[in-house]
Amino acid sequence: MKDAQQILRHANIQTTANVYMQQIPTSVMEAINSRTRAILASRKPIPEEISNAMGSNELQLENEVSVSA
């Protein structure tokens, strides 16, 4: 929210929070998380030689993250 406040140049964070930030409904979060799981489950494994070359920059999804304002 602080990033949005800075980008929008609001002196008061309450302006950003009350006008521009809205809570994401649970049903929408569940739909997004469900689709994300389906996409990730359908991914092809990365070949080992590519994975090794990527090192610690490899994208790993360890925990499901939910977003709310």
N, C-alpha and C positions, 0 to 999 in steps of 0.2 A: 504494500500500500504506500510505503514511503517513496518508492520509485515512481508510482503513478502521481503522487503529490508533486514530486520534483518536475516530472515531465509536463504536467498540467499547470505548473507554477502557482499552486495554491499556497497561500501563506498559512492557512489553517488546515490541518489534516482532517478535521471534522467535515469540511467541505467535500474533500475527496471521498471520505467514507460514506457520508450521508447521501451524496448526489450520484457518485459514479460507481460505487461498489454495491453489488447486490449478491445475496446468498444464492448459491446454486442449489436448486431443488434436489432432494435426495433421488428422485426418479431419474433426473438427468445425469447425475453422478453415476448411478448404477448402470445406466445405458452406456455411458462413455467407458466405464471400467470394463463392462462386459465385452464391448467391441474391441477394446485394447487387448484384453486377454485372448480373444479369438484371433486377432492379427498376429500377436506374438506366438501363439501356439502353431500357427501355420508357417512360421519362418523356417527357412532351410538352415541347417547348421553351417557355421562358418568353417571352411576348411582349416585344418590345424596350422598349415604354413602361413595363412593369412592372419589367423588369430594370434600366432606367436609374433608376427611382425607388428601387430597393433599394440602389443604390450599392455600397459595399464590404461590405455585410452579406449579399450573395448567397452561398448555399451552393455551394461548388465542391469537387469531389472530384478532387484532382490526383494523388494517389498512393494505392494500395491500402495499407491499414494492417492489419497482423495483430496479434493480441492474444495475449500469453502472460504467465503469472505468473512 
